Amino acid sequence: EKRLIDDVRAAYLSLTKIGCTGCRYCMPCPNGVNIPGIFSVWNSVSLYNIDPNRDWGFIQTRDNGHGADQCVACGACESACPQHLPIIEQLKCAWAELTER
């Protein structure tokens, strides 16, 4: 049973794009970017193969000007992140993948 749990954990982690826990320490973004929301959708798209254009949260983020395209790389989010995630770089990757679908 322990091996099965380890195998499931490994599979889950291999499909997770970023280890953001959604703690929101990076918020509020001075430019209104919905950082944890974008990362959550990015992980869901990878884990469950969903279409981001059918995700209400992503649609609202995109259409209301809270997307990663608003990021000016000020670094406020990265200095506040307790996980020390490369937020600026990963936001660019996430936004490119989510908006190309």
Secondary structure, 3 states (H helix, E strand, C coil): CHHHHHHHHHHHHHHCCCCCCCCCCCCCCCCCCCHHHHHHHHHHHHHHCCCHHHCHHHHHHHHCCCCHHHCCCCCHHHHHCCCCCCHHHHHHHHHHHHHCC
